[in-house]
Structure formats: structure tokens, C-alpha cells
Amino acid sequence: MISSRRKFIAQSSALAAFAISGTKSSGNIIGANERINVAVCGIKSRGSSHIGGHGRQRNVHISHLVDPDSRLYEGRKKFVTNKFKNTPECVQDVRKVLDNKDVDVISIATPNHWHSLMSIWACQAGKDVYVEKPLSHNLFEGRKLVEAAKKYNCIVQHGTQNRSLRKWSDLANEIASGKRGKLEVALGTCHKRRKSIGFKDPTSPPSELDFDVWTGPAPKEKFHENLVHYNWHWFWNYGNGDIGNQGVHQMDIARWMIPGAVWPKKIICLGGRFGYKDQAETANTQLAIFDYGESLLVFDVRGLEGKTNLGVSNHVYFDQNAKQTNVKSSEIHGIKNIKNPLADRGDVDIFENFIQAVRSRKEADLDAHVYEGHVSSGLCHLANVSYRLGEKTSFRKKTKPFGNNPKASEYFERMQEHLKDNGLKLEETDYIVGRTLAFDASTETIKGDEEANQLLSRRYRPPYVVPDKV
């Protein structure tokens, strides 16, 4: 077992005062015949892909299924038993798995608010981590996860699986070569139809659900059925809206297309929740602009229907003397950031890539490195910070939220046309113009705006606390 090679320092036996530490082993390459035990955490929807993605690989064993909702156990356990010929142990609390020295990998498909904390705990326990997108629920905890991965010498892969596909890599390299001219705009779109979720009254949680564990680091509130299992995406305590759900995939690609792009200089986001009234808090329509100097990253979220929906896609636009390229994500995928071995191989499944890196102990083998996940997820968080600190205004005022920037203003006009297509009378409609944020890349903070910096983290609920020092 891989775990026999690791030095594990036992955690406190009192879960209420949970603290954990450990070290990775010296970094010897793991043989192909050594079994890797994986605990999949969050097994309702995306978790099923984690079960299949890991379980189908040679000498990878789904040893545990972790979910606060025990109603899911029977079906998922039966699947693993029938498909992979072993019977996993099912537990509600991940801390019981972290204390198990025979578990090698934690694979996380929980709600967003658990992603970073669970990953940090896993690193401290000497486990490698595959964590779904977005890497974090806020920017602070994403940075702490990057620090934890480095400190404990853990392999941490982010669930932006486009990173394992070569066609995007080829396009990014071509753009960086300058052959196409100056890149003016990298556009990502997340146009997915999202209907009203209505209103659900507070009620007692199901007896099979450990709602305290499900809530984890978020503030404690009363249970309602719009939280478990999917609509938590649309509440700020748990999710990040569609820009941080589906959108982080296209955000990652869009940033990748801008040569050398890490953090932007400025960010502004506008939008609203249009077309219906429901219990959700996040925007269903957002337009975010990220200033990268010569290039703009534009991100467009549309949750309503309408003929102007572009689907889930990425597009790159160059100066007028260069050839334009519009590409849907279904047509061109993939890029590699670290040492770019994609140039020497074809596409590889993201779960296979992760297990390869677990065996080699080389983080450079990862297609979706934890730091890249931190930055691309962080862009989604910055857009939401701008939006949440915005001011309401009316479309009838004909203001210019993007000033004299013609490219940004063009996308704002397109957004308005989309809303008209959905029957909105703009002269009677308000929207939110977000605050312009100036970002300091060296400190990963917002310049001169304490209110905005407060939204880069959160107040954590003990004992589910992301530590300042990992």
C-alpha cells in the first residue's frame, strides 16, 4: 500500500477540536503494481464521475464513499461492487477517512464551500487530492490550499479537465508565438438555461442527512430543500453562481489564451437575476471584464433562454489585421501549463493524469495544477465580489458602465439584446453595476478597498476553519 510509505502523525481524537498534521514520504516513485486507495467525497452527481474515473484504472481501489446524506449509500455502493468488484466503506464525516492511514487519495466532489478546507485537511493528513472546480469558495482559501500542497509535498489536481486535452494547448502556443497578431479579447461564455428554483420553506433536515457536516465551514442556517442536493450553487454561503460552476471551465481556457496571463489589473462585473423571482441569491446574467493590459478577458453568463445564447464556448479575437478565431469548447479543448508534455502525447483522461502524477510524485506531470486552479477560480470570485458590491441602476438611464471601452460596451449591448429576447422591458428593468476593483497580484488583495477585501475570505464556523497558517 502507498500509505505504508508515508509518515502519518495522528490527529486529535476529538473531532470537535479537529486538527491534523503529517508529512509526505521522501518522494520515491510509486510502482504501477502498488494499489492506490481512493475515498470519493460527495457522491450524488459529479461524484459518480469520480467513482468511475478512478475505479476503472488499474490498481486503483474505491475504498470509501463519503457523504453526509446516507440515502445515497446503497446505490453508489452497489455500483462500485458490481463494476469494480469491491465493497467500499460508507461514512458521513470525512474526518474519519483522513484518520485512516490506508487511504491514499481524497477525491472531492462536494459543494464548493467544502473544496479547499477538505483539500487542506487531506494534505495535512498526507493524502493526495483531486478537487472539483472551483478549487475554492473564496480567494483566501484557494491561496491556503496552494500553500498546503507545497508544504506537505502533495499532488493536488484541479477538476478543469480541459487542461488534459491538446487542441487548446496548440492554440495557446500559436497565440503566444505572435503569428496571429495581437490578441484583443479572450471570451468565455456560460450560457446554460437555468429555470426558477422557486421558494422552499425551512424545515427539519431528513434524518439520514448530517446537516451540520453538510454545512461545514458555512454559517449555520435552517435547512430547506433548495440546498440539498444541487441548488446550493445559487446561494452565496455555499456556491458561486454559474460563473463559478460551469463557468470556471471556460474562464480557465480564456485566461490560458492570453499569453502570460495570471492576475488582471482591474475587474468589473455587472448583471442581475432576471426573468423571475425566486429564493436564489446569485446572478443568472453576468458580464465580467478583466483588464490584462493589451488584452481583455470577457466572461458572459446567461441563464435565460433566447436565440442569442451561444452555449458553453470560448472565442478569441485579434486586431483587425489578423485572422479571427471563433471556437466552441466542444471543438477545441485542452492545454498544458507546466512543461507542456502535451506536445509529446495525445489527450489523456484527467483522472488518469492525476493517478500518473500520484505514482511519479512529480507535480509537473499534472495537467491541471493546483495553482492554475486557484487563479482561474479566483477570477470567478473577483467578478462576484465586484457584483456583490455593486449599485442598482436602470437600463433606461443609458449609462456607460465600461466608459469608452468599445469592446466591453459591445458585449453590454449584446447582453441587453439577450434580455429583450426573453421579453424583458429594459426601460422598466434595473441591473447591478459592480464596483471596479484594482488588484494587487503580489499580495492577492484589492487595492484600497477594505470592504472588497473582506469578501475575499469568510468567517468560518468552528471547528470547520481554514487556518491562516497551514
C-alpha positions as CSV (number, residue, x, y, z in Angstrom):
1,M,0.0,0.0,0.0
2,I,1.2,3.5,-0.7
3,S,0.2,4.6,2.8
4,S,2.9,2.3,4.2
5,R,5.4,4.6,2.7
6,R,4.1,7.7,4.4
7,K,4.8,9.0,7.8
8,F,1.5,9.8,9.4
9,I,1.1,11.9,12.6
10,A,-2.2,11.1,14.3
11,Q,-4.8,13.7,14.6
12,S,-6.7,14.6,17.7
13,S,-9.2,12.0,18.7
14,A,-11.8,14.8,19.5
15,L,-13.5,15.7,16.2
16,A,-14.9,18.8,17.7
17,A,-11.3,20.2,18.0
18,F,-10.1,18.7,14.8
19,A,-6.5,19.4,13.9
20,I,-4.3,17.2,11.7
21,S,-0.8,17.2,10.6
22,G,1.5,14.9,8.7
23,T,4.3,14.6,6.2
24,K,4.6,13.0,2.8
25,S,7.2,10.4,2.3
26,S,10.5,11.2,0.7
27,G,9.1,11.2,-2.9
28,N,10.0,7.8,-4.2
29,I,8.2,6.8,-7.4
30,I,5.3,4.5,-6.7
31,G,5.3,1.3,-8.7
32,A,2.5,0.5,-11.1
33,N,1.6,-2.6,-9.1
34,E,1.1,-0.7,-5.8
35,R,-2.6,-0.2,-5.1
36,I,-3.9,3.3,-4.6
37,N,-6.9,3.6,-2.2
38,V,-9.3,6.4,-3.1
39,A,-12.0,8.0,-0.9
40,V,-14.6,9.8,-3.0
41,C,-16.3,12.6,-1.1
42,G,-19.6,13.9,-2.4
43,I,-21.3,11.1,-4.3
44,K,-24.6,12.5,-5.6
45,S,-23.9,13.9,-9.1
46,R,-20.3,14.8,-10.2
47,G,-19.1,12.3,-7.6
48,S,-20.3,9.5,-9.8
49,S,-17.8,10.6,-12.4
50,H,-15.1,10.5,-9.7
51,I,-16.0,6.9,-8.8
52,G,-15.9,5.8,-12.4
53,G,-12.9,7.9,-13.3
54,H,-10.7,6.4,-10.6
55,G,-12.3,3.0,-10.3
56,R,-11.7,2.0,-13.9
57,Q,-7.9,2.4,-13.6
58,R,-5.5,-0.4,-12.9
59,N,-4.6,-0.9,-9.2
60,V,-6.9,2.0,-8.1
61,H,-9.4,1.0,-5.4
62,I,-12.5,2.9,-4.4
63,S,-12.1,2.2,-0.7
64,H,-14.5,4.8,0.8
65,L,-17.6,6.7,-0.2
66,V,-18.1,9.9,1.9
67,D,-21.3,11.9,2.0
68,P,-23.4,13.5,4.8
69,D,-26.5,12.0,3.2
70,S,-26.7,8.3,3.9
71,R,-29.6,7.9,1.5
72,L,-27.1,7.8,-1.3
73,Y,-25.0,4.9,0.0
74,E,-26.9,1.9,-1.2
75,G,-27.0,2.8,-4.9
76,R,-23.4,4.0,-5.1
77,K,-22.0,1.1,-3.1
78,K,-23.9,-1.3,-5.4
79,F,-22.4,0.4,-8.4
80,V,-18.8,0.0,-7.1
81,T,-19.4,-3.6,-6.1
82,N,-20.9,-4.6,-9.4
83,K,-18.4,-2.6,-11.6
84,F,-15.2,-2.9,-9.7
85,K,-15.7,-6.0,-7.5
86,N,-15.1,-4.4,-4.1
87,T,-17.3,-3.1,-1.4
88,P,-16.4,0.4,-0.2
89,E,-17.0,1.6,3.3
90,C,-19.5,4.5,3.6
91,V,-19.1,7.3,6.1
92,Q,-20.8,10.7,6.6
93,D,-17.8,12.6,8.0
94,V,-14.5,13.0,6.0
95,R,-12.5,13.3,9.2
96,K,-12.9,9.6,9.9
97,V,-11.4,8.9,6.5
98,L,-8.5,11.3,7.0
99,D,-7.6,9.4,10.1
100,N,-7.3,6.2,8.1
101,K,-3.6,5.6,7.1
102,D,-4.7,3.1,4.4
103,V,-6.4,5.9,2.4
104,D,-4.0,7.4,-0.2
105,V,-6.2,9.8,-2.2
106,I,-9.1,12.1,-1.3
107,S,-11.3,12.9,-4.4
108,I,-13.6,15.8,-3.7
109,A,-16.9,16.4,-5.4
110,T,-18.7,18.2,-2.5
111,P,-20.4,21.6,-2.6
112,N,-18.0,24.4,-3.3
113,H,-17.8,25.6,0.3
114,W,-16.1,22.4,1.3
115,H,-13.5,22.2,-1.5
116,S,-10.5,24.0,-0.1
117,L,-10.9,23.1,3.6
118,M,-11.3,19.4,2.8
119,S,-8.3,19.5,0.5
120,I,-6.1,21.3,3.1
121,W,-7.1,18.7,5.7
122,A,-6.2,16.0,3.3
123,C,-2.8,17.5,2.6
124,Q,-2.1,17.8,6.3
125,A,-3.0,14.1,6.7
126,G,-0.6,13.1,3.9
127,K,-3.2,12.4,1.2
128,D,-3.1,13.4,-2.4
129,V,-6.1,15.3,-3.7
130,Y,-8.3,15.6,-6.7
131,V,-10.6,18.5,-6.1
132,E,-13.5,19.6,-8.3
133,K,-13.9,23.0,-9.7
134,P,-13.9,25.6,-8.4
135,L,-10.8,25.0,-6.4
136,S,-12.1,27.3,-3.7
137,H,-15.2,29.1,-2.4
138,N,-13.2,32.3,-2.0
139,L,-9.8,33.6,-2.9
140,F,-8.2,33.4,0.5
141,E,-8.8,29.7,1.0
142,G,-7.6,28.9,-2.5
143,R,-4.3,30.5,-1.7
144,K,-4.1,28.5,1.5
145,L,-4.6,25.3,-0.4
146,V,-1.7,26.1,-2.8
147,E,0.4,26.7,0.3
148,A,-0.7,23.4,1.9
149,A,0.0,21.4,-1.3
150,K,3.6,22.8,-1.4
151,K,4.2,22.4,2.4
152,Y,3.1,18.8,2.6
153,N,4.5,17.8,-0.8
154,C,1.1,16.6,-2.0
155,I,-0.2,16.0,-5.5
156,V,-3.2,18.2,-5.9
157,Q,-5.1,18.2,-9.2
158,H,-7.9,20.7,-10.1
159,G,-11.0,19.5,-11.9
160,T,-10.7,21.6,-15.0
161,Q,-10.4,18.6,-17.3
162,N,-9.9,20.7,-20.5
163,R,-6.3,21.0,-19.3
164,S,-5.8,17.4,-20.4
165,L,-6.8,18.0,-24.0
166,R,-4.2,19.0,-26.6
167,K,-6.1,21.3,-29.1
168,W,-6.3,24.2,-26.7
169,S,-2.6,23.8,-25.9
170,D,-1.8,24.1,-29.6
171,L,-3.9,27.2,-30.0
172,A,-2.4,28.8,-26.9
173,N,1.1,28.2,-28.2
174,E,0.2,29.6,-31.6
175,I,-1.3,32.8,-30.0
176,A,1.8,33.2,-27.8
177,S,4.1,32.9,-30.9
178,G,2.5,36.1,-32.2
179,K,1.7,34.6,-35.6
180,R,-1.9,35.7,-35.3
181,G,-1.2,39.2,-34.3
182,K,-2.2,41.0,-31.0
183,L,-4.9,39.2,-29.1
184,E,-7.6,41.8,-28.2
185,V,-10.3,39.7,-26.5
186,A,-10.4,36.2,-25.0
187,L,-14.1,35.5,-24.5
188,G,-15.6,32.8,-22.4
189,T,-19.4,32.1,-22.3
190,C,-21.5,30.1,-19.9
191,H,-25.0,30.2,-21.5
192,K,-27.0,27.4,-19.7
193,R,-30.7,27.6,-19.3
194,R,-31.5,27.9,-15.6
195,K,-35.1,27.9,-14.6
196,S,-36.5,29.4,-11.4
197,I,-35.9,27.3,-8.3
198,G,-39.0,28.8,-6.6
199,F,-39.2,29.1,-2.8
200,K,-38.7,26.3,-0.2
201,D,-39.8,26.8,3.4
202,P,-37.4,26.0,6.3
203,T,-38.0,22.5,7.6
204,S,-36.2,19.8,9.6
205,P,-33.5,18.1,7.6
206,P,-34.0,14.4,6.7
207,S,-32.9,12.0,9.4
208,E,-30.4,10.4,7.1
209,L,-28.6,13.8,6.5
210,D,-26.0,15.1,8.8
211,F,-26.8,18.7,8.1
212,D,-24.1,20.0,10.4
213,V,-21.4,18.2,8.5
214,W,-23.0,19.3,5.2
215,T,-22.9,22.9,6.3
216,G,-19.3,22.6,7.4
217,P,-17.5,25.9,7.3
218,A,-20.5,27.9,6.2
219,P,-22.8,29.8,8.7
220,K,-25.4,27.6,10.3
221,E,-28.9,28.2,8.9
222,K,-32.2,26.4,8.8
223,F,-32.4,23.5,6.3
224,H,-34.6,23.9,3.2
225,E,-34.9,21.7,0.2
226,N,-33.3,24.2,-2.2
227,L,-30.0,23.4,-0.6
228,V,-29.6,19.6,-0.9
229,H,-28.5,18.4,-3.5
230,Y,-28.0,20.9,-6.3
231,N,-29.5,24.4,-5.8
232,W,-26.9,25.3,-3.2
233,H,-25.0,26.6,-6.3
234,W,-27.2,29.7,-6.3
235,F,-26.6,30.7,-2.6
236,W,-23.6,32.8,-1.6
237,N,-22.9,30.7,1.6
238,Y,-22.3,27.6,-0.5
239,G,-21.9,28.3,-4.2
240,N,-20.6,30.9,-6.6
241,G,-23.3,31.1,-9.2
242,D,-22.8,29.7,-12.7
243,I,-19.6,31.8,-13.2
244,G,-18.0,29.6,-10.6
245,N,-19.9,26.5,-11.6
246,Q,-19.8,25.7,-15.3
247,G,-18.1,29.0,-15.9
248,V,-14.8,28.3,-14.3
249,H,-14.0,25.8,-17.1
250,Q,-14.4,28.5,-19.8
251,M,-12.7,31.1,-17.5
252,D,-9.7,28.9,-17.3
253,I,-9.5,28.5,-21.1
254,A,-10.0,32.2,-21.7
255,R,-7.2,33.1,-19.3
256,W,-5.0,30.5,-20.9
257,M,-5.4,32.0,-24.3
258,I,-3.9,35.3,-23.1
259,P,-0.1,34.9,-23.2
260,G,1.4,35.0,-19.7
261,A,-1.9,36.0,-18.0
262,V,-2.2,35.4,-14.3
263,W,-4.0,38.1,-12.3
264,P,-5.7,41.1,-14.1
265,K,-5.1,44.7,-13.3
266,K,-8.8,45.6,-12.9
267,I,-12.1,43.8,-12.7
268,I,-15.7,44.9,-13.1
269,C,-18.8,42.9,-13.3
270,L,-22.5,43.8,-13.9
271,G,-25.7,41.9,-14.2
272,G,-28.6,40.7,-12.2
273,R,-31.2,37.9,-11.6
274,F,-33.7,38.5,-14.4
275,G,-36.9,36.9,-15.7
276,Y,-38.4,35.5,-12.5
277,K,-38.3,35.9,-8.7
278,D,-37.1,33.0,-6.6
279,Q,-35.1,32.1,-3.5
280,A,-31.7,32.2,-5.1
281,E,-29.2,34.9,-4.5
282,T,-26.6,34.7,-7.3
283,A,-26.9,36.4,-10.7
284,N,-28.3,34.5,-13.6
285,T,-26.9,37.0,-16.0
286,Q,-23.4,38.4,-15.6
287,L,-20.9,40.3,-17.8
288,A,-17.4,40.5,-16.3
289,I,-14.5,42.4,-17.8
290,F,-10.9,41.6,-16.7
291,D,-8.2,44.1,-17.8
292,Y,-4.9,42.4,-18.8
293,G,-3.4,45.4,-20.4
294,E,-3.2,44.8,-24.2
295,S,-5.9,42.1,-23.9
296,L,-9.3,41.9,-22.3
297,L,-10.8,38.7,-20.8
298,V,-14.5,38.9,-21.2
299,F,-16.8,36.5,-19.4
300,D,-20.5,36.3,-20.3
301,V,-23.1,34.3,-18.2
302,R,-26.7,33.9,-19.5
303,G,-29.1,31.8,-17.6
304,L,-32.3,32.6,-19.5
305,E,-33.4,31.1,-22.9
306,G,-33.4,33.1,-26.1
307,K,-31.9,32.8,-29.6
308,T,-28.8,34.8,-28.6
309,N,-27.5,32.1,-26.3
310,L,-24.1,31.0,-27.6
311,G,-23.8,27.9,-25.4
312,V,-20.7,27.0,-23.4
313,S,-17.9,28.3,-25.5
314,N,-14.6,30.1,-25.9
315,H,-13.7,32.6,-28.6
316,V,-10.5,34.6,-29.3
317,Y,-10.4,37.9,-31.3
318,F,-7.3,39.6,-32.7
319,D,-6.6,43.1,-34.1
320,Q,-8.2,44.0,-37.4
321,N,-5.1,42.9,-39.4
322,A,-5.2,39.3,-38.0
323,K,-7.3,36.3,-38.7
324,Q,-10.2,36.0,-36.3
325,T,-10.9,32.7,-34.5
326,N,-14.2,31.7,-33.0
327,V,-14.2,28.3,-31.4
328,K,-16.7,26.4,-29.3
329,S,-15.4,24.4,-26.4
330,S,-16.8,21.3,-28.0
331,E,-14.5,21.9,-30.9
332,I,-11.2,22.9,-29.4
333,H,-10.0,21.8,-25.9
334,G,-7.1,21.4,-23.7
335,I,-3.8,23.0,-22.8
336,K,-0.9,22.1,-20.6
337,N,0.7,24.7,-18.3
338,I,3.7,23.1,-16.6
339,K,6.5,21.9,-19.0
340,N,3.8,21.2,-21.6
341,P,4.3,17.4,-22.2
342,L,1.1,17.5,-24.2
343,A,3.3,18.3,-27.1
344,D,4.7,14.8,-26.9
345,R,1.4,12.9,-26.3
346,G,-2.2,12.9,-27.2
347,D,-5.2,13.6,-24.9
348,V,-5.3,11.9,-21.6
349,D,-8.2,11.5,-19.2
350,I,-7.9,14.0,-16.3
351,F,-8.3,11.2,-13.7
352,E,-5.6,9.1,-15.4
353,N,-3.3,12.1,-15.5
354,F,-3.8,12.6,-11.8
355,I,-3.0,9.0,-10.9
356,Q,0.1,9.1,-13.1
357,A,1.3,12.1,-11.1
358,V,0.4,10.4,-7.8
359,R,2.7,7.5,-8.9
360,S,5.5,9.6,-10.2
361,R,5.4,12.1,-7.3
362,K,6.0,14.9,-9.8
363,E,3.6,17.8,-9.7
364,A,5.0,18.9,-13.1
365,D,3.1,15.8,-14.5
366,L,-0.2,17.4,-13.6
367,D,-2.3,18.8,-16.4
368,A,-4.4,21.0,-14.0
369,H,-2.0,22.2,-11.3
370,V,-3.5,23.5,-8.1
371,Y,-2.1,27.0,-8.7
372,E,-3.7,27.3,-12.1
373,G,-7.0,26.2,-10.5
374,H,-6.5,28.8,-7.8
375,V,-6.1,31.7,-10.3
376,S,-8.9,30.7,-12.6
377,S,-11.3,30.1,-9.7
378,G,-10.1,33.4,-8.2
379,L,-11.2,35.3,-11.3
380,C,-14.7,34.0,-10.8
381,H,-14.6,35.1,-7.1
382,L,-13.3,38.6,-8.1
383,A,-16.1,39.0,-10.6
384,N,-18.6,38.1,-7.8
385,V,-17.0,40.5,-5.4
386,S,-17.4,43.3,-7.9
387,Y,-21.0,42.3,-8.5
388,R,-22.0,41.9,-4.8
389,L,-20.6,45.4,-4.0
390,G,-22.4,47.0,-7.0
391,E,-25.1,49.6,-7.1
392,K,-28.5,49.2,-8.7
393,T,-29.3,51.3,-11.7
394,S,-31.9,51.3,-14.5
395,F,-31.3,50.4,-18.2
396,R,-33.2,53.4,-19.2
397,K,-30.5,55.7,-17.9
398,K,-28.3,54.7,-20.8
399,T,-25.1,54.9,-18.7
400,K,-21.8,53.6,-19.8
401,P,-20.6,51.2,-17.1
402,F,-17.4,50.4,-19.1
403,G,-16.7,54.0,-20.0
404,N,-15.4,54.5,-23.5
405,N,-14.1,50.9,-23.9
406,P,-15.7,49.9,-27.2
407,K,-15.1,46.2,-26.9
408,A,-16.6,45.9,-23.4
409,S,-19.5,48.2,-24.4
410,E,-20.3,45.9,-27.4
411,Y,-20.8,42.9,-25.1
412,F,-23.0,45.0,-22.8
413,E,-25.2,45.8,-25.8
414,R,-25.3,42.1,-26.6
415,M,-26.4,41.3,-23.1
416,Q,-29.3,43.8,-23.4
417,E,-30.4,42.2,-26.6
418,H,-30.5,38.8,-24.9
419,L,-32.7,40.2,-22.2
420,K,-35.0,41.7,-24.7
421,D,-35.2,38.3,-26.5
422,N,-36.5,37.0,-23.2
423,G,-39.3,39.5,-23.0
424,L,-37.8,42.0,-20.5
425,K,-38.8,45.6,-20.9
426,L,-35.5,47.2,-20.3
427,E,-37.0,50.7,-19.6
428,E,-38.6,49.1,-16.6
429,T,-35.7,46.9,-15.5
430,D,-32.9,47.5,-13.1
431,Y,-29.5,45.9,-13.1
432,I,-26.4,46.0,-10.8
433,V,-23.2,47.8,-11.9
434,G,-20.4,46.3,-9.9
435,R,-17.6,48.1,-8.3
436,T,-14.3,48.5,-10.2
437,L,-11.6,46.5,-8.4
438,A,-7.9,47.2,-8.7
439,F,-6.0,44.0,-8.0
440,D,-2.6,43.7,-6.4
441,A,-1.1,40.5,-7.7
442,S,1.8,40.5,-5.3
443,T,-0.5,40.3,-2.2
444,E,-3.6,38.9,-3.9
445,T,-5.6,41.7,-2.5
446,I,-7.7,44.6,-3.8
447,K,-6.0,47.9,-3.6
448,G,-7.5,50.5,-1.3
449,D,-10.9,48.7,-0.7
450,E,-11.3,47.1,2.7
451,E,-14.9,46.2,2.1
452,A,-14.0,44.3,-1.0
453,N,-11.1,42.6,0.7
454,Q,-13.5,41.3,3.4
455,L,-15.3,39.3,0.7
456,L,-12.1,37.6,-0.3
457,S,-12.5,35.4,2.7
458,R,-15.3,34.5,5.1
459,R,-16.0,34.0,8.8
460,Y,-15.5,30.2,9.3
461,R,-17.7,28.2,11.7
462,P,-15.6,26.2,14.2
463,P,-14.3,23.6,14.0
464,Y,-14.5,23.9,10.2
465,V,-11.9,26.6,9.9
466,V,-9.5,27.3,7.1
467,P,-6.3,28.2,9.0
468,D,-4.2,31.3,8.4
469,K,-1.2,29.1,8.7
470,V,-1.5,25.7,7.1
